[in-house]
Amino acid sequence: MAGPKTIIIGGGIVGLSLAWNLARRGWTDLTVLDRDHLNAGASARCGGGVRSQWSTADNIRIMKRSTELFASFPADTGFNNWFRQEGYLFLAYTDEQAAMFEQNHRLQKENGVDSELLSPAQIKAKAPTINTDGVVVGAFHQKDGVCFPFAMVWGYAKACRRLGVQVLPFHEVIGLEVAGEKITQVVTNRGRFAADLVINGAAVWSPNIGRMCGVELPNCAEKHEAIVTEPLHPFLGACLIPMDSGMYLAQTMRGEIYACVGLEKGPATDYDHTFAFAQKISRLMIRLIPRLAGVKMLRQWGGFYDLTPDTNPIVGFVDRPSNFYQYHGLMGHGFMFAPALSEMIAEHLVAGKLHPDIAPYGLARFKSGGLEVEKMIIG
């Protein structure tokens, strides 16, 4: 099956993983456009975390599958992503947070994720360097982990090109031409591309793409920043998420400590970083792991979470233009969701099989109030 002439806007893990899945299913006329070099955007600005601990059943199931795909990525693509499954450890500091952990734990068990709840003493035994003062309970899943985000983008791009996909960085989309009910041309700063199907996978810039053909999207950008420290002898193991701050903290294979936390909502205009963040994250890191006092900060950068009003993705066709497919609104966690979501979306586009876990994600849901809000948005 040759498939339609398909243009995917966005060359991060979302667009590239979808192109790869479509190409594997026989589609041959695929082009991925990105306005910058590969790994310039959100995919390379995340921590590379991969977890199945969520608060809604669909997200748990999707991420259970995504975790399997991260593990099989080297065999599937021939490219090493350095995926390490040393677990995610969430820390609850209030009775309300503890009750949420217990509810999440039951739901995760029901959906095939073997997470566990830990007492403060068990937490201390698993991660002896962390400060457990005020911790009520922990939630841990051994199969959660972290990989090198750049490698996922490079690996998907290489695998796409091997299958004949055009991957074109430095092609900024500046217009969509519509004739009747369909987009016919995608206009870039370096030329025009005829299209039978256009997929909007541009993350926080997706609303800008939508407006080019009269589609209004409810996504908004939330500014986040991250830092990485000098390398230390590996000691941490699990990725840590103290729920009193929502910080994400992990140690890389080389020993650096990576940490991030949200700051403010605002327009996605630049990736500037701030001294206010450096102050905030330093205090949070030292409070959680006192031995980090005095450790040197190597680098700091900014990025954006792509949030929707109900914290769930937007996936599917819009009414008009009828060949305009949406794939964005991934909460800042698109990196970890993309492998499984792209597999499901490819099945929808190629075989017409709409997976029940993504069926509710259409844009029209916002007219009726949206979906259950995901409570485990962190970082």
NORNOR-V103735 format. One record per backbone hydrogen bond with DSSP energy under -1.0 kcal/mol. NH is the residue of the N-H (numbers start at 0). CO is the residue of the C=O. E is the energy in kcal/mol with one decimal. If there is no record, write none. Layout:
BEGIN
[[NH | CO | E] [NH | CO | E]]
END
This chain:
BEGIN
[[5 | 28 | -2.8] [6 | 196 | -2.6] [7 | 30 | -3.1] [8 | 198 | -3.0] [9 | 32 | -3.3] [15 | 11 | -2.5] [16 | 12 | -2.1] [17 | 13 | -1.7] [18 | 14 | -2.2] [19 | 15 | -2.4] [20 | 16 | -2.1] [21 | 17 | -2.5] [22 | 18 | -2.7] [23 | 19 | -2.3] [25 | 22 | -1.7] [26 | 21 | -2.1] [27 | 1 | -2.7] [30 | 5 | -2.1] [31 | 165 | -3.3] [32 | 7 | -2.8] [33 | 167 | -2.1] [39 | 36 | -1.2] [44 | 41 | -1.1] [49 | 144 | -2.8] [53 | 51 | -1.2] [59 | 55 | -2.1] [60 | 56 | -2.4] [61 | 57 | -2.7] [62 | 58 | -2.4] [63 | 59 | -1.9] [64 | 60 | -1.9] [65 | 61 | -2.4] [66 | 62 | -2.5] [67 | 63 | -1.4] [68 | 64 | -1.8] [69 | 65 | -2.4] [70 | 66 | -2.0] [71 | 67 | -1.6] [75 | 71 | -2.7] [76 | 72 | -2.7] [77 | 73 | -2.0] [83 | 145 | -2.8] [86 | 143 | -2.7] [87 | 140 | -1.1] [88 | 238 | -3.3] [89 | 138 | -2.9] [90 | 240 | -2.5] [91 | 136 | -2.9] [97 | 93 | -2.3] [98 | 94 | -2.4] [99 | 95 | -1.9] [100 | 96 | -2.4] [101 | 97 | -2.2] [102 | 98 | -2.2] [103 | 99 | -3.0] [104 | 100 | -2.8] [105 | 101 | -2.0] [106 | 102 | -2.1] [107 | 103 | -3.0] [108 | 104 | -2.4] [109 | 105 | -2.2] [110 | 106 | -1.1] [111 | 108 | -1.6] [112 | 107 | -2.9] [114 | 112 | -1.8] [115 | 139 | -2.8] [117 | 137 | -2.8] [122 | 118 | -2.5] [123 | 119 | -2.3] [124 | 120 | -1.8] [125 | 121 | -1.8] [126 | 122 | -2.9] [129 | 126 | -1.7] [130 | 287 | -3.2] [134 | 131 | -2.3] [135 | 91 | -3.3] [137 | 117 | -2.7] [138 | 89 | -2.1] [139 | 115 | -2.9] [140 | 87 | -1.2] [143 | 140 | -1.2] [144 | 49 | -3.0] [145 | 83 | -2.1] [146 | 47 | -2.1] [147 | 80 | -2.4] [151 | 147 | -1.0] [152 | 148 | -1.5] [153 | 149 | -2.7] [154 | 150 | -2.8] [155 | 151 | -2.4] [156 | 152 | -2.6] [157 | 153 | -2.5] [158 | 154 | -2.4] [159 | 155 | -2.8] [160 | 156 | -2.5] [161 | 157 | -1.9] [162 | 158 | -1.1] [163 | 160 | -1.5] [164 | 159 | -2.4] [165 | 29 | -2.5] [167 | 31 | -3.2] [169 | 35 | -1.3] [170 | 33 | -3.4] [173 | 186 | -2.9] [174 | 186 | -1.5] [176 | 184 | -2.7] [178 | 181 | -2.7] [181 | 178 | -1.7] [183 | 176 | -3.0] [184 | 176 | -1.3] [185 | 192 | -2.9] [186 | 174 | -3.0] [187 | 190 | -2.7] [188 | 171 | -1.6] [190 | 187 | -1.2] [192 | 185 | -2.3] [194 | 183 | -2.0] [195 | 4 | -3.2] [196 | 4 | -2.0] [197 | 322 | -2.6] [198 | 6 | -2.8] [199 | 324 | -3.2] [200 | 8 | -2.0] [200 | 198 | -1.0] [204 | 201 | -2.2] [205 | 202 | -2.4] [208 | 204 | -1.7] [209 | 205 | -2.9] [210 | 206 | -2.2] [212 | 209 | -1.9] [213 | 210 | -1.2] [214 | 209 | -2.7] [219 | 306 | -2.5] [221 | 304 | -1.9] [222 | 263 | -2.9] [223 | 302 | -2.6] [224 | 260 | -1.4] [225 | 300 | -2.5] [226 | 258 | -2.4] [227 | 298 | -2.1] [228 | 256 | -1.9] [229 | 295 | -2.5] [231 | 254 | -1.5] [237 | 235 | -1.0] [238 | 86 | -2.5] [239 | 248 | -3.2] [240 | 88 | -2.3] [242 | 90 | -2.7] [244 | 241 | -1.5] [245 | 241 | -2.5] [247 | 259 | -2.3] [248 | 239 | -2.1] [249 | 257 | -2.5] [251 | 255 | -2.8] [254 | 251 | -1.1] [257 | 249 | -3.2] [258 | 226 | -2.1] [259 | 247 | -2.0] [260 | 224 | -1.4] [262 | 222 | -2.2] [265 | 220 | -2.2] [268 | 266 | -1.9] [277 | 273 | -1.4] [278 | 274 | -2.3] [279 | 275 | -2.3] [280 | 276 | -3.2] [281 | 277 | -1.7] [282 | 278 | -1.9] [283 | 279 | -2.0] [284 | 280 | -2.6] [285 | 281 | -2.3] [286 | 282 | -2.2] [287 | 283 | -1.9] [288 | 284 | -3.0] [291 | 288 | -2.4] [292 | 289 | -1.8] [294 | 291 | -2.2] [297 | 227 | -2.5] [298 | 227 | -1.7] [300 | 225 | -2.3] [302 | 223 | -2.7] [304 | 221 | -2.7] [306 | 219 | -2.3] [310 | 307 | -1.6] [313 | 327 | -3.1] [314 | 360 | -2.0] [315 | 325 | -2.1] [317 | 323 | -1.6] [321 | 180 | -2.8] [323 | 320 | -1.3] [324 | 197 | -2.9] [325 | 315 | -2.8] [326 | 199 | -2.1] [327 | 313 | -2.0] [330 | 305 | -2.4] [332 | 329 | -2.6] [336 | 332 | -1.7] [337 | 333 | -2.3] [340 | 336 | -2.5] [341 | 337 | -3.0] [342 | 338 | -1.3] [343 | 339 | -2.2] [344 | 340 | -2.9] [345 | 341 | -2.4] [346 | 342 | -1.7] [347 | 343 | -1.8] [348 | 344 | -2.7] [349 | 345 | -2.9] [350 | 346 | -1.8] [352 | 346 | -1.6] [357 | 354 | -1.5] [358 | 354 | -1.2] [360 | 357 | -1.7] [364 | 361 | -1.4] [365 | 362 | -1.6] [366 | 363 | -1.6] [367 | 364 | -1.5] [369 | 364 | -2.0] [378 | 245 | -3.1]]
END
